[in-house]
Amino acid sequence: MSNNIKLGIIGGGKDSLIGILHRVASGMHSKYEVVGGVFNTEIQKSLQYAEETGIPSERVYKDLDSLIAGELSLPDEEKMQAICVLTPNYLHFSMAKKLVDNKFHVICEKPLTTTYEEAQILEESVRRSRIVFAVTYTYTGYPMVRQMREMILRGDIGKVQKVDVQYYQGWINPIIHDPEKRAKTWRLDPEISGKSCCIGDIGSHAYNMIEYTTNLEVKEILADLNYLYGDNEMDVDGTVLLRFSEYVKGVIRSSQIATGEENNFRVSIYGEKAGLKWEQENPNYLYLLQDGEPLKTLKPGHAYNGELSLSGTKLPPGHPEGIFDSMGNIYHGVAKAINKEGYDPAEFPTIKDGLRGMNFIEKVLESNKQGNVWVKL
Ligand SMILES: NC(=O)c1ccc[n+]([C@@H]2O[C@H](COP(=O)([O-])OP(=O)(O)OC[C@H]3O[C@@H](n4cnc5c(N)ncnc54)[C@H](O)[C@@H]3O)[C@@H](O)[C@H]2O)c1
């Protein structure tokens, strides 16, 4: 039997968007072995998926409760050690809580839960159980995002004075105008998605990215959300003004009705000495802007990058690092934490980031509901 971390997967079946990313990324650094899971609500589909992907069928369970019971009955050296939760949002809290209470390490998709209250309860359980709990804000694993953080923290751009993060998608546009399609989309159903669609799904990535790259905490927000139709309960677009302090301000512009946009996530951080810009659709380029200087483009794998960035780059310069690599880096960091090896806390987002994300989502909704007023985080 290998010494790799035994990983179980909940959700993420063949029909899912995110399952393949976790499955491939977890194998990237030879630190995990997928030993089973519950990939779907129907066991037959889960078994079929296991067969197609080479996962042993013996530990494919019908639901999470059977998985926990089955795994706890195994000798320690065979048991799943970590489990990733890749189901729709409303299941994250109950599933993650059961896993944490039974001492499994957890890698959970974002948003962490559907309410801030649930997130607080979960955080308390994690603190008590001392397991490793990661929340996959996927984009923090890109080498040039890590580089952005390293440069900002060591003062390359000077004191941060302006933050502008845009996350534009257009996929809800063909859905929102058609009531039938709208009713079939779980991200637009508050029972499944939670209280917010656009801010919960992608605005939360933007918020996390700001705190990750700058280490600054947003202190106050003012939000203006768009629901587009009176009978639609879920935001599909939102602009959020941010105040870090009296003289450090910013904005998150997020939309899922930005017609024709794919996954246009851009992070721009401006300091008194320079600016840095990064775009998810071209993740190998980090742009450095300076007064009176030509634009500089930094790329992965070069010795001018910092240790955190270089440790997340597997091939020499010129070999693009994409989203699978980014998620692979997060899984690698989590493996180090589980194995009690030294690691940089910036290698993976934790329950604290998930909790802050849920607070942000609720405060955005509060600000919007109260008539677009400033709300303290
Ligand atoms: N980190 C990112 O960038 C990113 C990107 C996309 C999705 N996500 C998150 O990942 C999660 C899943 O999103 P998705 O788009 O893959 O959803 P999806 O609807 O495409 O897939 C969900 C999967 O979960 C399975 N499932 C549902 N209920 C289950 C249950 N009770 N037990 C076991 N399996 C069950 C479904 O069969 C399906 O395979 C969401 O929380 C979403 O926010 C994150």
The ligand as a MOL file (V3000), in Angstrom:
LIG
                    3D

  0  0  0     0  0            999 V3000
M  V30 BEGIN CTAB
M  V30 COUNTS 44 48 0 0 0
M  V30 BEGIN ATOM
M  V30 1 N -13.4130 26.8590 -6.9860 0
M  V30 2 C -14.0110 27.1720 -8.1120 0
M  V30 3 O -13.4820 27.9480 -8.8890 0
M  V30 4 C -15.3290 26.5530 -8.4320 0
M  V30 5 C -15.7810 26.4530 -9.7580 0
M  V30 6 C -17.0050 25.8010 -10.0060 0
M  V30 7 C -17.7550 25.3000 -8.9490 0
M  V30 8 N -17.2970 25.4690 -7.6700 0 CHG=1
M  V30 9 C -18.0930 24.9730 -6.5180 0
M  V30 10 O -18.1280 23.5540 -6.5740 0
M  V30 11 C -19.3820 23.0720 -6.0830 0
M  V30 12 C -20.0010 22.1880 -7.1480 0
M  V30 13 O -20.2130 22.9590 -8.2970 0
M  V30 14 P -20.4140 22.2740 -9.7460 0
M  V30 15 O -20.5390 23.3890 -10.7080 0
M  V30 16 O -19.3950 21.2260 -9.9550 0 CHG=-1
M  V30 17 O -21.8540 21.6170 -9.5360 0
M  V30 18 P -22.5420 20.5570 -10.4870 0
M  V30 19 O -24.0060 20.7220 -10.2930 0
M  V30 20 O -21.9590 20.6330 -11.8390 0
M  V30 21 O -22.0910 19.1470 -9.8400 0
M  V30 22 C -22.4740 18.7480 -8.5450 0
M  V30 23 C -22.1360 17.2620 -8.3650 0
M  V30 24 O -22.4810 16.8710 -7.0440 0
M  V30 25 C -23.2420 15.6610 -7.1200 0
M  V30 26 N -24.1390 15.5890 -5.9580 0
M  V30 27 C -25.2430 16.3420 -5.7070 0
M  V30 28 N -25.7910 15.9870 -4.5340 0
M  V30 29 C -25.0130 14.9990 -4.0240 0
M  V30 30 C -25.0460 14.2290 -2.8370 0
M  V30 31 N -26.0240 14.3820 -1.9210 0
M  V30 32 N -24.0750 13.3030 -2.6360 0
M  V30 33 C -23.1010 13.1260 -3.5660 0
M  V30 34 N -23.0230 13.8150 -4.7140 0
M  V30 35 C -23.9590 14.7500 -4.9360 0
M  V30 36 C -23.9830 15.7590 -8.4430 0
M  V30 37 O -24.4070 14.4800 -8.8800 0
M  V30 38 C -22.8760 16.3450 -9.3170 0
M  V30 39 O -21.9940 15.3210 -9.7600 0
M  V30 40 C -20.2130 24.3400 -5.7720 0
M  V30 41 O -20.1670 24.5990 -4.4010 0
M  V30 42 C -19.5280 25.4490 -6.5430 0
M  V30 43 O -19.6470 26.7230 -5.9370 0
M  V30 44 C -16.1160 26.0720 -7.4190 0
M  V30 END ATOM
M  V30 BEGIN BOND
M  V30 1 1 1 2
M  V30 2 2 2 3
M  V30 3 1 2 4
M  V30 4 1 4 5
M  V30 5 2 4 44
M  V30 6 2 5 6
M  V30 7 1 6 7
M  V30 8 2 7 8
M  V30 9 1 8 9
M  V30 10 1 8 44
M  V30 11 1 9 10
M  V30 12 1 9 42
M  V30 13 1 10 11
M  V30 14 1 11 12
M  V30 15 1 11 40
M  V30 16 1 12 13
M  V30 17 1 13 14
M  V30 18 2 14 15
M  V30 19 1 14 16
M  V30 20 1 14 17
M  V30 21 1 17 18
M  V30 22 2 18 19
M  V30 23 1 18 20
M  V30 24 1 18 21
M  V30 25 1 21 22
M  V30 26 1 22 23
M  V30 27 1 23 24
M  V30 28 1 23 38
M  V30 29 1 24 25
M  V30 30 1 25 26
M  V30 31 1 25 36
M  V30 32 1 26 27
M  V30 33 1 26 35
M  V30 34 2 27 28
M  V30 35 1 28 29
M  V30 36 1 29 30
M  V30 37 2 29 35
M  V30 38 1 30 31
M  V30 39 2 30 32
M  V30 40 1 32 33
M  V30 41 2 33 34
M  V30 42 1 34 35
M  V30 43 1 36 37
M  V30 44 1 36 38
M  V30 45 1 38 39
M  V30 46 1 40 41
M  V30 47 1 40 42
M  V30 48 1 42 43
M  V30 END BOND
M  V30 END CTAB
M  END
